[in-house]
Amino acid sequence: MILKTILLAGLLTFIFTINAYAYIDPGIISVIFQAIIGAIVAGGIAIKIYWYKFKNIFKKKKGNKSD
């Protein structure tokens, strides 16, 4: 029942759409580019942080041997 409602709402949305005639500023390309680069850098830093934590879990601890 819910799936039918969602499909009907989606179908009606596409049938009764109105043209927006919106203007996309030329500067939006640089904003999109900055967002993509920022997401890549943030993902790389997150992977780096969690990689070191993951690696330290399995790293052998060197104990002090006092003989």
C-alpha positions, 0 to 999 in steps of 0.5 A: 500500500505504501509502495503504491502511494509512493509510486503514484506520488512520483508519477503525479509529480512528473506529470504535473511539473511546470517549467522553472526557467531558472538561471544557473550562475556561472560561478556555481561550477566553482562551488561544485568543484570546491565541494567535490574536492573538499569531500575527497580531502575530508574522506582521505583524512578520515581514512588516514585517522581510522587506518592508524587506529585500526593498525594500532589494534593489531600492532604488537606491543613491545614490552619492557623486558627487565632481565 
